Amino acid sequence: MAASFIKKCVFFIAGTFILCTHLSALPGFTPSIADVSGEYVYYEDRTFIRKSYIGFLYYDDATYAARYYAPPVSQQPAIDIQLFLTLDPTAPYIKLTGERITGAATADDTDIINYLHDLLYEFNARRIKVGTIPTTVGTTKKTTDDFAQFGGKIICEYNSLVPLFNLERISTHDGAAIFILTTTGRLRSSDDTSFADFIGMLEDHSDTRHRFVHDKNAPRQQYTTADGQRVLLDSQWTQSMDNLWLLGDTAIVSVASVPVSTMSTDIAMALLLRRLIHGGEYSYPDWQHIEMLPQSPQNTVSDTDVQKVCRLVFYQPNSNTKTCTVYVLSPNGAETYSLFTLTVFYTAYESNRTYFDAIVQAYIDLSATQ
């Protein structure tokens, strides 16, 4: 499993983020953060009696997919219906030009197909009305509207970190969540079937394979990389590269300098974080466990410092495991951000939270404090 950690971190270390703004994928509005081919979203739709997920995938400006998935329950088999849609990219609204349906087998499935159509049209129309969504990380925009498919008066919450419609949550007028963002991701290749294979998040987790016992007497060592990032680790860690450390097969720490295009700080930070939050192949971030944390005291430069610390949980269904990842992002130049990443198996993190949080708190980006 350490090898998969390394692969993920090397992707962030070596990869160049293509940060484009003010482009539009869906018709009729211009998002602050452009959608990228392969991005997708999944929501839990609580208007159904059984657990149900609704997903949308962006291939390109003329090609999309929509999917309904309900896991098997009692004597009922799973329901898996997917629509492959082509749109007129020149139209100022959603105008379907073609459709292919897979998975539909009963008359009831027709209602689900019509429901997916309705959501596609309605979400896009309402997103057009919303206008600009703030790009400041941690800030959302709420609107109140009538939505027949959700029973009347509802509250929609929008977030620029969410692809496609930027929709994070729909709640009833009394605050009950009925349509909740579950995960986001991006397909990495034509062979990546993460969107079509999504079947929900792991709720009950008992991982006995990845345990860690902290040796409180292990001596600590300070490491400073060539680009001025400093980490403090004990002797239980092994340095694999100048900017990468392993705690056996339990955890990994890495630091990197990430190039970005010239743009406002808010947009650059939001776009970097959006890309980092996205799942990779068969790794799904759990949006119900994403937290923006206070920045490390050592890294606080001034009131205008924009360093962000984000903690989230990823679910890997192929291995039936969960990992906890903490990102620390801070600008260290006109077109560069420093990125600290800690990834730990969830069970090990939960039983040693103070230990791993202290590693995050001890990280210092010297280039940002000069």
Salt bridges, closest charged atoms under 4 A:
ASP35 OD1 - ARG274 NH2 2.72
GLU39 OE1 - ARG274 NH2 3.07
GLU39 OE2 - ARG275 NH1 3.33
GLU39 OE2 - HIS278 NE2 2.56
GLU44 OE2 - ARG46 NE 3.43
GLU44 OE2 - LYS51 NZ 3.29
ASP80 OD1 - ARG67 NE 2.85
GLU99 OE2 - HIS117 NE2 2.39
GLU122 OE1 - ARG126 NH2 2.98
ASP145 OD2 - ARG126 NH1 2.67
GLU203 OE2 - LYS51 NZ 3.40
ASP207 OD1 - ARG209 NE 3.74
ASP207 OD2 - HIS210 ND1 2.90
ASP234 OD2 - HIS214 NE2 3.96
ASP286 OD2 - HIS289 ND1 2.95
GLU291 OE2 - ARG311 NH2 2.95
GLU350 OE2 - ARG353 NH2 2.46
ASP357 OD1 - ARG311 NH1 3.65
